[in-house]
Amino acid sequence: MSDMGSPRRDRLLRGVRVARWATGLGAAGLTAAFSVAAAHAFKGHDGHAKAVQTAPRRRAAHARATVPGPDQVPSIAADGSLQPPAQAPQAAPSETQQPPQAQQQAPEPPVSGGS
């Protein structure tokens, strides 16, 4: 162990405790000071304003707009103009079943002379 005596150790612990308290109080004080400074930095804020309840505003009466109803559309169910096809549509043949076509090569684009 060390050769530090018990009274010396107690004094050092008290000093650490006081330093911790002082640091905490200083941090709280600086926080309050910065808060006040920030409140005064913004235009219109003096730090002493209270919230005031305002009277509700009356809304102006607006004229009602009328919208015409939908047009009369005749029903097509009983019309008879839509008939099903005589034969069901067939699926298109897939690309794997088609014979391969000769691929045409696109002409190469002109290349400009760079620097």
Phi and psi in radians as a Rosetta constraint file:
Dihedral C 1 N 2 CA 2 C 2 CIRCULARHARMONIC -1.495 0.35
Dihedral N 2 CA 2 C 2 N 3 CIRCULARHARMONIC 2.889 0.35
Dihedral C 2 N 3 CA 3 C 3 CIRCULARHARMONIC -1.615 0.35
Dihedral N 3 CA 3 C 3 N 4 CIRCULARHARMONIC 0.367 0.35
Dihedral C 3 N 4 CA 4 C 4 CIRCULARHARMONIC -1.391 0.35
Dihedral N 4 CA 4 C 4 N 5 CIRCULARHARMONIC 2.315 0.35
Dihedral C 4 N 5 CA 5 C 5 CIRCULARHARMONIC -1.419 0.35
Dihedral N 5 CA 5 C 5 N 6 CIRCULARHARMONIC 2.863 0.35
Dihedral C 5 N 6 CA 6 C 6 CIRCULARHARMONIC -1.109 0.35
Dihedral N 6 CA 6 C 6 N 7 CIRCULARHARMONIC -0.719 0.35
Dihedral C 6 N 7 CA 7 C 7 CIRCULARHARMONIC -1.124 0.35
Dihedral N 7 CA 7 C 7 N 8 CIRCULARHARMONIC -0.677 0.35
Dihedral C 7 N 8 CA 8 C 8 CIRCULARHARMONIC -1.159 0.35
Dihedral N 8 CA 8 C 8 N 9 CIRCULARHARMONIC -0.744 0.35
Dihedral C 8 N 9 CA 9 C 9 CIRCULARHARMONIC -1.080 0.35
Dihedral N 9 CA 9 C 9 N 10 CIRCULARHARMONIC -0.739 0.35
Dihedral C 9 N 10 CA 10 C 10 CIRCULARHARMONIC -1.079 0.35
Dihedral N 10 CA 10 C 10 N 11 CIRCULARHARMONIC -0.708 0.35
Dihedral C 10 N 11 CA 11 C 11 CIRCULARHARMONIC -1.108 0.35
Dihedral N 11 CA 11 C 11 N 12 CIRCULARHARMONIC -0.749 0.35
Dihedral C 11 N 12 CA 12 C 12 CIRCULARHARMONIC -1.138 0.35
Dihedral N 12 CA 12 C 12 N 13 CIRCULARHARMONIC -0.700 0.35
Dihedral C 12 N 13 CA 13 C 13 CIRCULARHARMONIC -1.134 0.35
Dihedral N 13 CA 13 C 13 N 14 CIRCULARHARMONIC -0.698 0.35
Dihedral C 13 N 14 CA 14 C 14 CIRCULARHARMONIC -1.095 0.35
Dihedral N 14 CA 14 C 14 N 15 CIRCULARHARMONIC -0.692 0.35
Dihedral C 14 N 15 CA 15 C 15 CIRCULARHARMONIC -1.121 0.35
Dihedral N 15 CA 15 C 15 N 16 CIRCULARHARMONIC -0.707 0.35
Dihedral C 15 N 16 CA 16 C 16 CIRCULARHARMONIC -1.138 0.35
Dihedral N 16 CA 16 C 16 N 17 CIRCULARHARMONIC -0.722 0.35
Dihedral C 16 N 17 CA 17 C 17 CIRCULARHARMONIC -1.090 0.35
Dihedral N 17 CA 17 C 17 N 18 CIRCULARHARMONIC -0.768 0.35
Dihedral C 17 N 18 CA 18 C 18 CIRCULARHARMONIC -1.128 0.35
Dihedral N 18 CA 18 C 18 N 19 CIRCULARHARMONIC -0.688 0.35
Dihedral C 18 N 19 CA 19 C 19 CIRCULARHARMONIC -1.129 0.35
Dihedral N 19 CA 19 C 19 N 20 CIRCULARHARMONIC -0.688 0.35
Dihedral C 19 N 20 CA 20 C 20 CIRCULARHARMONIC -1.129 0.35
Dihedral N 20 CA 20 C 20 N 21 CIRCULARHARMONIC -0.771 0.35
Dihedral C 20 N 21 CA 21 C 21 CIRCULARHARMONIC -1.088 0.35
Dihedral N 21 CA 21 C 21 N 22 CIRCULARHARMONIC -0.761 0.35
Dihedral C 21 N 22 CA 22 C 22 CIRCULARHARMONIC -1.124 0.35
Dihedral N 22 CA 22 C 22 N 23 CIRCULARHARMONIC -0.701 0.35
Dihedral C 22 N 23 CA 23 C 23 CIRCULARHARMONIC -1.126 0.35
Dihedral N 23 CA 23 C 23 N 24 CIRCULARHARMONIC -0.759 0.35
Dihedral C 23 N 24 CA 24 C 24 CIRCULARHARMONIC -1.102 0.35
Dihedral N 24 CA 24 C 24 N 25 CIRCULARHARMONIC -0.785 0.35
Dihedral C 24 N 25 CA 25 C 25 CIRCULARHARMONIC -1.158 0.35
Dihedral N 25 CA 25 C 25 N 26 CIRCULARHARMONIC -0.668 0.35
Dihedral C 25 N 26 CA 26 C 26 CIRCULARHARMONIC -1.120 0.35
Dihedral N 26 CA 26 C 26 N 27 CIRCULARHARMONIC -0.719 0.35
Dihedral C 26 N 27 CA 27 C 27 CIRCULARHARMONIC -1.122 0.35
Dihedral N 27 CA 27 C 27 N 28 CIRCULARHARMONIC -0.728 0.35
Dihedral C 27 N 28 CA 28 C 28 CIRCULARHARMONIC -1.130 0.35
Dihedral N 28 CA 28 C 28 N 29 CIRCULARHARMONIC -0.732 0.35
Dihedral C 28 N 29 CA 29 C 29 CIRCULARHARMONIC -1.125 0.35
Dihedral N 29 CA 29 C 29 N 30 CIRCULARHARMONIC -0.753 0.35
Dihedral C 29 N 30 CA 30 C 30 CIRCULARHARMONIC -1.143 0.35
Dihedral N 30 CA 30 C 30 N 31 CIRCULARHARMONIC -0.643 0.35
Dihedral C 30 N 31 CA 31 C 31 CIRCULARHARMONIC -1.095 0.35
Dihedral N 31 CA 31 C 31 N 32 CIRCULARHARMONIC -0.770 0.35
Dihedral C 31 N 32 CA 32 C 32 CIRCULARHARMONIC -1.128 0.35
Dihedral N 32 CA 32 C 32 N 33 CIRCULARHARMONIC -0.723 0.35
Dihedral C 32 N 33 CA 33 C 33 CIRCULARHARMONIC -1.128 0.35
Dihedral N 33 CA 33 C 33 N 34 CIRCULARHARMONIC -0.760 0.35
Dihedral C 33 N 34 CA 34 C 34 CIRCULARHARMONIC -1.162 0.35
Dihedral N 34 CA 34 C 34 N 35 CIRCULARHARMONIC -0.598 0.35
Dihedral C 34 N 35 CA 35 C 35 CIRCULARHARMONIC -1.125 0.35
Dihedral N 35 CA 35 C 35 N 36 CIRCULARHARMONIC -0.771 0.35
Dihedral C 35 N 36 CA 36 C 36 CIRCULARHARMONIC -1.130 0.35
Dihedral N 36 CA 36 C 36 N 37 CIRCULARHARMONIC -0.747 0.35
Dihedral C 36 N 37 CA 37 C 37 CIRCULARHARMONIC -1.098 0.35
Dihedral N 37 CA 37 C 37 N 38 CIRCULARHARMONIC -0.699 0.35
Dihedral C 37 N 38 CA 38 C 38 CIRCULARHARMONIC -1.187 0.35
Dihedral N 38 CA 38 C 38 N 39 CIRCULARHARMONIC -0.640 0.35
Dihedral C 38 N 39 CA 39 C 39 CIRCULARHARMONIC -1.135 0.35
Dihedral N 39 CA 39 C 39 N 40 CIRCULARHARMONIC -0.613 0.35
Dihedral C 39 N 40 CA 40 C 40 CIRCULARHARMONIC -1.438 0.35
Dihedral N 40 CA 40 C 40 N 41 CIRCULARHARMONIC -0.287 0.35
Dihedral C 40 N 41 CA 41 C 41 CIRCULARHARMONIC -1.306 0.35
Dihedral N 41 CA 41 C 41 N 42 CIRCULARHARMONIC -0.465 0.35
Dihedral C 41 N 42 CA 42 C 42 CIRCULARHARMONIC -1.592 0.35
Dihedral N 42 CA 42 C 42 N 43 CIRCULARHARMONIC 2.333 0.35
Dihedral C 42 N 43 CA 43 C 43 CIRCULARHARMONIC -1.098 0.35
Dihedral N 43 CA 43 C 43 N 44 CIRCULARHARMONIC 2.322 0.35
Dihedral C 43 N 44 CA 44 C 44 CIRCULARHARMONIC 1.623 0.35
Dihedral N 44 CA 44 C 44 N 45 CIRCULARHARMONIC -0.054 0.35
Dihedral C 44 N 45 CA 45 C 45 CIRCULARHARMONIC -1.942 0.35
Dihedral N 45 CA 45 C 45 N 46 CIRCULARHARMONIC 2.092 0.35
Dihedral C 45 N 46 CA 46 C 46 CIRCULARHARMONIC -1.928 0.35
Dihedral N 46 CA 46 C 46 N 47 CIRCULARHARMONIC -0.044 0.35
Dihedral C 46 N 47 CA 47 C 47 CIRCULARHARMONIC 1.513 0.35
Dihedral N 47 CA 47 C 47 N 48 CIRCULARHARMONIC -0.122 0.35
Dihedral C 47 N 48 CA 48 C 48 CIRCULARHARMONIC -2.076 0.35
Dihedral N 48 CA 48 C 48 N 49 CIRCULARHARMONIC 0.152 0.35
Dihedral C 48 N 49 CA 49 C 49 CIRCULARHARMONIC -1.291 0.35
Dihedral N 49 CA 49 C 49 N 50 CIRCULARHARMONIC 2.533 0.35
Dihedral C 49 N 50 CA 50 C 50 CIRCULARHARMONIC -1.986 0.35
Dihedral N 50 CA 50 C 50 N 51 CIRCULARHARMONIC 2.649 0.35
Dihedral C 50 N 51 CA 51 C 51 CIRCULARHARMONIC -1.272 0.35
Dihedral N 51 CA 51 C 51 N 52 CIRCULARHARMONIC 2.269 0.35
Dihedral C 51 N 52 CA 52 C 52 CIRCULARHARMONIC -2.016 0.35
Dihedral N 52 CA 52 C 52 N 53 CIRCULARHARMONIC 2.296 0.35
Dihedral C 52 N 53 CA 53 C 53 CIRCULARHARMONIC -1.434 0.35
Dihedral N 53 CA 53 C 53 N 54 CIRCULARHARMONIC 2.180 0.35
Dihedral C 53 N 54 CA 54 C 54 CIRCULARHARMONIC -1.665 0.35
Dihedral N 54 CA 54 C 54 N 55 CIRCULARHARMONIC 2.700 0.35
Dihedral C 54 N 55 CA 55 C 55 CIRCULARHARMONIC -1.257 0.35
Dihedral N 55 CA 55 C 55 N 56 CIRCULARHARMONIC 2.457 0.35
Dihedral C 55 N 56 CA 56 C 56 CIRCULARHARMONIC -1.132 0.35
Dihedral N 56 CA 56 C 56 N 57 CIRCULARHARMONIC 2.433 0.35
Dihedral C 56 N 57 CA 57 C 57 CIRCULARHARMONIC -1.434 0.35
Dihedral N 57 CA 57 C 57 N 58 CIRCULARHARMONIC 2.540 0.35
Dihedral C 57 N 58 CA 58 C 58 CIRCULARHARMONIC -1.515 0.35
Dihedral N 58 CA 58 C 58 N 59 CIRCULARHARMONIC 2.334 0.35
Dihedral C 58 N 59 CA 59 C 59 CIRCULARHARMONIC -1.438 0.35
Dihedral N 59 CA 59 C 59 N 60 CIRCULARHARMONIC 2.457 0.35
Dihedral C 59 N 60 CA 60 C 60 CIRCULARHARMONIC -1.244 0.35
Dihedral N 60 CA 60 C 60 N 61 CIRCULARHARMONIC 2.447 0.35
Dihedral C 60 N 61 CA 61 C 61 CIRCULARHARMONIC -1.301 0.35
Dihedral N 61 CA 61 C 61 N 62 CIRCULARHARMONIC 2.200 0.35
Dihedral C 61 N 62 CA 62 C 62 CIRCULARHARMONIC -1.706 0.35
Dihedral N 62 CA 62 C 62 N 63 CIRCULARHARMONIC 2.569 0.35
Dihedral C 62 N 63 CA 63 C 63 CIRCULARHARMONIC -1.205 0.35
Dihedral N 63 CA 63 C 63 N 64 CIRCULARHARMONIC 2.433 0.35
Dihedral C 63 N 64 CA 64 C 64 CIRCULARHARMONIC -1.392 0.35
Dihedral N 64 CA 64 C 64 N 65 CIRCULARHARMONIC 2.374 0.35
Dihedral C 64 N 65 CA 65 C 65 CIRCULARHARMONIC -1.726 0.35
Dihedral N 65 CA 65 C 65 N 66 CIRCULARHARMONIC 2.437 0.35
Dihedral C 65 N 66 CA 66 C 66 CIRCULARHARMONIC -1.838 0.35
Dihedral N 66 CA 66 C 66 N 67 CIRCULARHARMONIC 2.428 0.35
Dihedral C 66 N 67 CA 67 C 67 CIRCULARHARMONIC -2.022 0.35
Dihedral N 67 CA 67 C 67 N 68 CIRCULARHARMONIC 2.266 0.35
Dihedral C 67 N 68 CA 68 C 68 CIRCULARHARMONIC -1.165 0.35
Dihedral N 68 CA 68 C 68 N 69 CIRCULARHARMONIC 2.664 0.35
Dihedral C 68 N 69 CA 69 C 69 CIRCULARHARMONIC -1.243 0.35
Dihedral N 69 CA 69 C 69 N 70 CIRCULARHARMONIC 3.041 0.35
Dihedral C 69 N 70 CA 70 C 70 CIRCULARHARMONIC -1.223 0.35
Dihedral N 70 CA 70 C 70 N 71 CIRCULARHARMONIC 2.690 0.35
Dihedral C 70 N 71 CA 71 C 71 CIRCULARHARMONIC -1.189 0.35
Dihedral N 71 CA 71 C 71 N 72 CIRCULARHARMONIC 2.732 0.35
Dihedral C 71 N 72 CA 72 C 72 CIRCULARHARMONIC -1.422 0.35
Dihedral N 72 CA 72 C 72 N 73 CIRCULARHARMONIC 2.066 0.35
Dihedral C 72 N 73 CA 73 C 73 CIRCULARHARMONIC -1.948 0.35
Dihedral N 73 CA 73 C 73 N 74 CIRCULARHARMONIC 2.167 0.35
Dihedral C 73 N 74 CA 74 C 74 CIRCULARHARMONIC -1.213 0.35
Dihedral N 74 CA 74 C 74 N 75 CIRCULARHARMONIC 2.613 0.35
Dihedral C 74 N 75 CA 75 C 75 CIRCULARHARMONIC -1.271 0.35
Dihedral N 75 CA 75 C 75 N 76 CIRCULARHARMONIC 2.459 0.35
Dihedral C 75 N 76 CA 76 C 76 CIRCULARHARMONIC -1.763 0.35
Dihedral N 76 CA 76 C 76 N 77 CIRCULARHARMONIC -0.044 0.35
Dihedral C 76 N 77 CA 77 C 77 CIRCULARHARMONIC -1.158 0.35
Dihedral N 77 CA 77 C 77 N 78 CIRCULARHARMONIC -0.723 0.35
Dihedral C 77 N 78 CA 78 C 78 CIRCULARHARMONIC -1.732 0.35
Dihedral N 78 CA 78 C 78 N 79 CIRCULARHARMONIC 0.106 0.35
Dihedral C 78 N 79 CA 79 C 79 CIRCULARHARMONIC -1.219 0.35
Dihedral N 79 CA 79 C 79 N 80 CIRCULARHARMONIC -0.716 0.35
Dihedral C 79 N 80 CA 80 C 80 CIRCULARHARMONIC 1.533 0.35
Dihedral N 80 CA 80 C 80 N 81 CIRCULARHARMONIC -0.011 0.35
Dihedral C 80 N 81 CA 81 C 81 CIRCULARHARMONIC -1.395 0.35
Dihedral N 81 CA 81 C 81 N 82 CIRCULARHARMONIC -0.340 0.35
Dihedral C 81 N 82 CA 82 C 82 CIRCULARHARMONIC -1.754 0.35
Dihedral N 82 CA 82 C 82 N 83 CIRCULARHARMONIC 2.044 0.35
Dihedral C 82 N 83 CA 83 C 83 CIRCULARHARMONIC -2.126 0.35
Dihedral N 83 CA 83 C 83 N 84 CIRCULARHARMONIC 2.589 0.35
Dihedral C 83 N 84 CA 84 C 84 CIRCULARHARMONIC -1.238 0.35
Dihedral N 84 CA 84 C 84 N 85 CIRCULARHARMONIC 2.706 0.35
Dihedral C 84 N 85 CA 85 C 85 CIRCULARHARMONIC -1.159 0.35
Dihedral N 85 CA 85 C 85 N 86 CIRCULARHARMONIC 2.698 0.35
Dihedral C 85 N 86 CA 86 C 86 CIRCULARHARMONIC -1.194 0.35
Dihedral N 86 CA 86 C 86 N 87 CIRCULARHARMONIC -0.563 0.35
Dihedral C 86 N 87 CA 87 C 87 CIRCULARHARMONIC -2.332 0.35
Dihedral N 87 CA 87 C 87 N 88 CIRCULARHARMONIC 2.471 0.35
Dihedral C 87 N 88 CA 88 C 88 CIRCULARHARMONIC -1.160 0.35
Dihedral N 88 CA 88 C 88 N 89 CIRCULARHARMONIC 2.536 0.35
Dihedral C 88 N 89 CA 89 C 89 CIRCULARHARMONIC -1.131 0.35
Dihedral N 89 CA 89 C 89 N 90 CIRCULARHARMONIC 2.547 0.35
Dihedral C 89 N 90 CA 90 C 90 CIRCULARHARMONIC -1.692 0.35
Dihedral N 90 CA 90 C 90 N 91 CIRCULARHARMONIC 2.625 0.35
Dihedral C 90 N 91 CA 91 C 91 CIRCULARHARMONIC -1.240 0.35
Dihedral N 91 CA 91 C 91 N 92 CIRCULARHARMONIC 2.506 0.35
Dihedral C 91 N 92 CA 92 C 92 CIRCULARHARMONIC -1.256 0.35
Dihedral N 92 CA 92 C 92 N 93 CIRCULARHARMONIC 2.473 0.35
Dihedral C 92 N 93 CA 93 C 93 CIRCULARHARMONIC -1.143 0.35
Dihedral N 93 CA 93 C 93 N 94 CIRCULARHARMONIC 2.488 0.35
Dihedral C 93 N 94 CA 94 C 94 CIRCULARHARMONIC -1.323 0.35
Dihedral N 94 CA 94 C 94 N 95 CIRCULARHARMONIC 2.880 0.35
Dihedral C 94 N 95 CA 95 C 95 CIRCULARHARMONIC -1.190 0.35
Dihedral N 95 CA 95 C 95 N 96 CIRCULARHARMONIC -0.472 0.35
Dihedral C 95 N 96 CA 96 C 96 CIRCULARHARMONIC -1.239 0.35
Dihedral N 96 CA 96 C 96 N 97 CIRCULARHARMONIC -0.425 0.35
Dihedral C 96 N 97 CA 97 C 97 CIRCULARHARMONIC -1.498 0.35
Dihedral N 97 CA 97 C 97 N 98 CIRCULARHARMONIC -0.329 0.35
Dihedral C 97 N 98 CA 98 C 98 CIRCULARHARMONIC -1.403 0.35
Dihedral N 98 CA 98 C 98 N 99 CIRCULARHARMONIC 2.555 0.35
Dihedral C 98 N 99 CA 99 C 99 CIRCULARHARMONIC -1.173 0.35
Dihedral N 99 CA 99 C 99 N 100 CIRCULARHARMONIC 2.510 0.35
Dihedral C 99 N 100 CA 100 C 100 CIRCULARHARMONIC -1.147 0.35
Dihedral N 100 CA 100 C 100 N 101 CIRCULARHARMONIC 2.377 0.35
Dihedral C 100 N 101 CA 101 C 101 CIRCULARHARMONIC -1.645 0.35
Dihedral N 101 CA 101 C 101 N 102 CIRCULARHARMONIC 2.644 0.35
Dihedral C 101 N 102 CA 102 C 102 CIRCULARHARMONIC -1.205 0.35
Dihedral N 102 CA 102 C 102 N 103 CIRCULARHARMONIC 2.166 0.35
Dihedral C 102 N 103 CA 103 C 103 CIRCULARHARMONIC -1.390 0.35
Dihedral N 103 CA 103 C 103 N 104 CIRCULARHARMONIC 2.322 0.35
Dihedral C 103 N 104 CA 104 C 104 CIRCULARHARMONIC -1.601 0.35
Dihedral N 104 CA 104 C 104 N 105 CIRCULARHARMONIC 2.350 0.35
Dihedral C 104 N 105 CA 105 C 105 CIRCULARHARMONIC -1.535 0.35
Dihedral N 105 CA 105 C 105 N 106 CIRCULARHARMONIC 2.329 0.35
Dihedral C 105 N 106 CA 106 C 106 CIRCULARHARMONIC -1.295 0.35
Dihedral N 106 CA 106 C 106 N 107 CIRCULARHARMONIC 2.487 0.35
Dihedral C 106 N 107 CA 107 C 107 CIRCULARHARMONIC -1.108 0.35
Dihedral N 107 CA 107 C 107 N 108 CIRCULARHARMONIC 2.523 0.35
Dihedral C 107 N 108 CA 108 C 108 CIRCULARHARMONIC -1.228 0.35
Dihedral N 108 CA 108 C 108 N 109 CIRCULARHARMONIC 2.428 0.35
Dihedral C 108 N 109 CA 109 C 109 CIRCULARHARMONIC -1.216 0.35
Dihedral N 109 CA 109 C 109 N 110 CIRCULARHARMONIC 2.606 0.35
Dihedral C 109 N 110 CA 110 C 110 CIRCULARHARMONIC -1.131 0.35
Dihedral N 110 CA 110 C 110 N 111 CIRCULARHARMONIC 2.481 0.35
Dihedral C 110 N 111 CA 111 C 111 CIRCULARHARMONIC -1.866 0.35
Dihedral N 111 CA 111 C 111 N 112 CIRCULARHARMONIC 2.234 0.35
Dihedral C 111 N 112 CA 112 C 112 CIRCULARHARMONIC -1.473 0.35
Dihedral N 112 CA 112 C 112 N 113 CIRCULARHARMONIC 2.603 0.35
Dihedral C 112 N 113 CA 113 C 113 CIRCULARHARMONIC -1.301 0.35
Dihedral N 113 CA 113 C 113 N 114 CIRCULARHARMONIC 2.032 0.35
Dihedral C 113 N 114 CA 114 C 114 CIRCULARHARMONIC -1.500 0.35
Dihedral N 114 CA 114 C 114 N 115 CIRCULARHARMONIC -3.079 0.35
